[in-house]
């Protein structure tokens, strides 16, 4: 093998056309030829490493650059950490990027050093005397870019597959062994009927799906941010728009991935019909919740941030899902309520048309207290609570009845922040009433009963003793 060349040239053949011209064509490489080419390349690399000359010197320079890179990382790692801590207020995505760069400091230093040495040697000596350094510098730069770029893939398993596949691709491409590696991976295959699934096809499909999923996620995030900044679009319509984009994008990715693996999409028609029958019988509740979720998003009866009551559950809507609605209560519990229950059941939406909510509290005062004074004091006490509205929606107090021990009153007031809780504001009003009644001498009576004991037997006995 020619040691100056990176890989063997592909086999060619000549053919004569009718016009007499000669056309050179490239013959496809067989698996045996690909394996032999890889073996010859490794053997040639060993000869380069053991034969004195500029090729060997380049390998020694690369080994020295790796050692220098480790030393530089050891000397600068602590300072880099201190510099990162001083920027703790940066956005999270920047901090994550800095962490990834910090984890690859050795590779970063090697890329900088190898490219610097390569460019200097290109100027001061023959280009052939720095060719191997240029190959490894290009390969290291590709590894660095791939390592940082694959962080966009959230799934760890998928990220590992994408990262190692791209690393292998960049390595073979830089070394000029891409054709041989492609033929070798294509030979590892399984056949099912007319379908032939090779390791090469599987890797290509995984890479394409990962790339498309990453792009779809970025597009979805962009659409989400754009919709949320538009105040003219209601929260429920924002969720509907985001869900629609997700369904369209990921549905396209699924179909594209199936086709990339070599499956015939026309055969999915029968399968989809069978799945439809199965859904009709076994997944009625799931489909009902999905349809109910779409109806909720369209009629905008419930939207994120609304305060609702459903049975004994009281809280605010945190998120709308395809199957359920997340309701967070004041005690921190998160209830996942199926969409169908919100459609078919009776739901109290405290903030459906506006955020104003009227609350009532009942209390009693003694009969000797002037009702006019009690009403005035109660209204003033309610106004002193910060969350109670006291401008257009003033508190009111009415007599609702004469009880056995007290005059019964109802105090009604309005608030505009039900998400902050209802029990706490009621408690604040009761406490304000207690203080106001104490300051104005108004008493809150407790139930009183007069009990008379009539004993007929005792009275009969007294009469007999008198006789």
Secondary structure, 3 states (H helix, E strand, C coil): CCCCCCCCCCCEEEEECCCCCEEEEECCCCHHHHHHHHHHHHHHHHHHHHCCCHHHHHHHHHHHHHHHHHHHHHHHHHHHHHHHHCCCCCCHHHHHHHHHHHHCHHHHHHHHHHHHHHHHHHHHCCHHHHHHHHHHHHHHHHHHHHHHHHHHCCCHHHHHHHHHHHHHHHHHHHHCCHHHHHHHHHHCEEEECCEEEEHHHHHHHHHHHHHHHHHHHHHHHHHHHHHHHCCCCCHHHHHHHHHHHHHHHHHHHHHHHHHHCCCCHHHHHHHHHHHHHHHHHHCHHHHHHHHHHHHHHHHCCCCCCCEEEECCEEEEEEEECCCEEEEEECCCCEEEEEHHHHHHCCCEECCCCCCCEEEEEEEEECCCCCHHHHHHHHHHHHHCCCCCCCCCCCCEEEEEEECCCCEEEEEEEEECCHHHCCHHHHHHHHHHHHHHHHHCCCCCCCCCCCCCCCCHHHHHHHHHHHC
